[in-house]
């Protein structure tokens, strides 16, 4: 429900220094009957001047602009007129890094500015942008952003079944909208000698996963890398599925290896959380742990269901701490979650389930 009433349009302000992009984005957004472009701005300063009178529900913001750039503009918006901001970013190393800084600073999400002349690309960007604007407007009405505390609140145990008594040998984690910031909040809490590997499918456009993995690796005690086909899966390592390929595992008698493939095709998301988790459930059975986190849609529901069916442990992020309560909601409604916990509790759940004991207490 929109905060101005049930029949009101979602009001959007588009900020981009390119006249072509302002027009293209305005047309895309205005194609949805529930969304209205209430204005555009060509600079960060112009945007800041227009926000009070236009009062947009959602702002799309170019990452690279002359003068006040996207990141500085975002900081000002969050300080003076807090509301959901979607960054519009080129897929360059510099823009990817800036985009992750923007997400850490409170941006709701981002879309890649991959506007080739191919109409299919434009249609895909249009659908993605509209879905994110809708989710952003909904999140603004649902709750205010939460500050993640390092002291975990009490978790909710789901009274459905006794979870597996086995200690998990691998963690499969699925996440989407709100994911970069959420992972940046929780992965640095994990210790270098974490006893299990973690496979992560984070929905991202091509070109973003390698710099994202590198960024996380610089912040974490655990090792974080973009997964490579054929490499061994080792404890204490977090493997990020590369954009544009599915990640599965093959478990042999002595080691487990990463498999990357563009098959199956025709998936809504590549990589798919479902494909990754179903593979982990099949290879590890009751020794698998599945974690479903913030994101739009329901990718991961079938995968979490497979892990649950095999007797593995399933954990879902709770609604108040999600940027978008879509993927965890789908699993909660299927009653396949053993535990529902706030974001800040997820590292504790992994370490508790794997019986992690710190070697020495300082």
N, C-alpha and C positions, 0 to 999 in steps of 0.2 A: 504494500500500500504506500502510495506517495505521501510525503509529509504535508502537502497542501490540500489533501483530500483525495477521495477515491478516483475522481474523474480527471485530476490534473495531469498535465504532461510532465515528463521529466525534463527539467530545464538544463541545457548544456551550453557552456562557454568553450569555444575552440581557440586555442592560443598557438600560433605558428608564424614564423617569420616569412614563410613562403606563401605567396598569394595562391599558387596552384594547390598547395596542400590544404589551405584554409577552405578553398572551394570544394576540393575532393572530399575532405572529411565532413564538411557541412552537408554535402549531398548524401553521403553514406548514412550519416546519422539521421537526417531528415526523412530518409526512406522508411523509417519506423514510425507508424502513426502515434505511438505513445511518447515519442521524444521530440522536443522542440529545441532548435538551436537559437538561443536567445541573444547571441552575439558572438563576435570574433575579435581577436586582438592580435597584432603583429609583433608586439614586444612584451616582455615581462612587466615593465612599468605600466603599459597600457592595460594589461590584464588586471593588475592590482588596483588601478583607478576604476575599472568597470565592475569589479566584483560586488561592491556594496550596493549599487543601484540595480544590477541585473539579478543578484542573488541566485546564481546557478546552483542546481543540486549537484552537478558533476562538472569537472573541468578537464578537458584534454590539453596536455601541455607538451610542447616540443622540447626535446632534450637540449639540442644545440641551437641557441639564439644569440645574436649579437647583443652587447650591452648586458643586461641582467639575464644570465642563462637560465635554463630550465631548473637546475638544482637550487640556485639562489632564489628564483621565483617561488619554487615549491616551499622552501623554508619560510619565506614571507607569508605565503598563503596559510600554511599550517599555524603560524604564530598569530596572524591577524584575522583570518576568516576560515577556520578549519572546516574542511569538507573533502569528499573523495576526489582525488586527482589521478587521472590515467596518463602516464607518460607515453609520448609517441617518439619512438627511438629508431635510428638507423642501426643496422647490424654491423657496426664497426667495433673493434676492441675498445676504443675510447668511449663510445656511446654505451656499450654494454656495462662498462665499469661505472659510468655516471648513472645509468639506470638502476644498478644495484644500490648505489649510494642513495638514490631517490627513494627506493623501496624501503631502505633502512630508515630514511627520514620521514616515512609516513605516507608515501604515495600508495594508492590502493592497488594499482596494477599497471601494466604497460602493454602496448601493442607495437610490433615491429613495422617500420615504415618501408615495407618491401613493395613499393608500387612500380612494378614493371608494367609493360603495356598489356600483359596477359590479363584478360578480363577475369579469368578464374582466380588469379591472385587477388584482384581487387574485390571480388565477391567474397573470398575467404576472409580478407581483412575486414570487410563490412560486417559480416556475421559475427566475427570475433569482437569487434569494437562495440557493436550494439549489445551483445551478451554481457560484456564487461560494464558498459554504462548502466544497464539494467541492474546488474548485481551490485554495482557501486551505490546506486540510488537506494536500493533495498537495504544495503548495509548501513547507510546513513540513518535510516529510520529505525533499524533494528537495535543497534547499540553503538555506543561510543567506543573508539579504539581502547584496548586495554594495555596497560603497562605490564609486561611479563616480569614477575618477581622471581628471584632465584629460590625463594623458600616455597616449596610446593604446598598448595592447599590439599585438603583431603580429596582422595579420588573416590569415584563412585564404582563400586563393584556391582556388576550386573548379575542379578540372582537367577541365572539361567542354568548353569552347570558348573561342575568343578573343572577348572581349566587343567590342561595337561600337567602332570607332575614332572614331566621331562623338562630339563633346562634347554631352552632354544639354542640351536647351533647357527642360526642365521636370522636376520631381521629384514623383512621386505616392507618398505615404506612408500606410500603413495600420497602425492600432494600436488596442489595446483595453485589457484588464485590465493595470494597471501603467503605462498610457500617460501620464496626467497628470504623474506624477513623472518618467518617462523624458523626455518632451518638455521639461519644466522643466530637466532636466539638460543636454540637448544643444542646444536652440535658442539659448540665450544665447551659445553658443560661435561661432555663425555671424556673419560680419561684415556691417555695414550695406550694403556694396556687393556682396553676394552676386549672382552673375551670372544666377541663374535664379529663377523662382517655385517655391514648394512648395505643393502641395495636400495637406491632411491630412484623412483620415477617422479620427476618434477616436470610438469608440462611447460615446455619452453620452445621458442622458435629456434631454428637452426642458427648457429653462430653464438648462442648465448651460454650453452652448457659448459664449454671449456673454460671461459673466463669466470663463470660462476663457481666451478669446482676449484679453480686456482684461488679465488677469493676466499672460499670457505677453508681451504687448506691452510691459508696464511693465518686464519683466526682460531684454528682448532689444534688440540693436542693429538687427536686421531688424525690419520692420513686421509685426505679427501682427494679423489681423482675422477676424471671422466673415464668411464669404463672402456676397456679396449678388448676387442674380440680375441678370445683364446687365452686371456690372462687368468692366472689362478686367483680364486677368491680367498682372501686371508683375513684372519681376525684383526680387529683394530683398524680396519680400512673401510671407508665409506665410498661406494661406487655410484657415481651419478650417471644415469642412462643418457647417452648422447641424443640430442634432438634428431628426429627423423629416422631413428632405428629402434626396433623393439629389443629389449634386454631379457634374455632368459638364462638359465643355468643348466649345466650338464654335470651331474655328480658321478664321479668314478670311485673306485675303491680307495684311491690314495688322495685324490684332490677334486675340488669343484672348480669348473672354469666358466667364464663369462661367454655367452654366445650373443652376437649382435646380428640382426637380420631385418630386412624391410618387409618380411612376410610375418604374419598375414597382412595383406593389404586391406584397403577399405575399412580401416579402423578410424573412429572419430579422432582418436589421439594416437600419434606415433612419436615416442613410445607410449604404450598403454600400460596402466597400472594393472589391469586385469591379466594381461598376457604375462607380465613379470611375476605377479603373485601366484597365478595358476602353475607356472613353471616351478616356483619355489615349493608350493604345496605338493606337487607331484614328486619332486626330488627329495624333499626333506620330511614330508608327512607331519607327524606330531612334533618334530623338532624345529618347525617353522614358527616364526612370530610375525604377525602382520600388524602394521600400524597405518591407519587411514587418517589423513589430516585435512586441513582447510582446503577448499576448492569447490568450483562450480560443477554441477552435473553429478554423475553417478559412476564414473570410471573407478574401478577398485571394488565395487560391490560384489561382482562375481569372483574376483580373486580372493577377497577376504572371506567370502563364503566357502571357497575351496580350502583355505587354510583352516577355517573353523570346522569344516566337515572332517578333515584329516586329524583333528584333535590338537591342532596348534593353538597358540595363544593369540587372541585378537584384541587390539586396543584402538579406541577411537578418540579423537580430540573432541572436547566438549564444545557446545554451542557458543557460550560467551567468549571463549578465547579464539574462535575461528574468525578470519576475515570474511569468509563465506561458508556457511554451514550447509554445504550441498553434499559432498562426497561422504562425510561422516554421517550425515542424516540418513542417506540411503542405506547405509549399513546398520544404523541404529534401528531403523524401521523394519529391517529384515530380521532383527533380533539375533545378530551373529557376532555381537561384541561382548567379550568377557569383561572388559573394563572401559569406562568412559572417564577421561581425565583432562584437566586443563593443560594447555601447551607446556607450562613450566614443569609439569609432572612427568612428561614423556621420557626424558633421560633417566629419571629414577625408575620408571617402569622397565626400561631395557636392562638396567644394571641389576635391579631386584630379580627380574625373571632369569637372568643368566648367572645368578648367584655370585655377582662380582664382589670380591673382598679386596679392599685396598691393602697392598702389601705392608705399608707402614703408615701409621697415623702420626702426622707431625704435631 
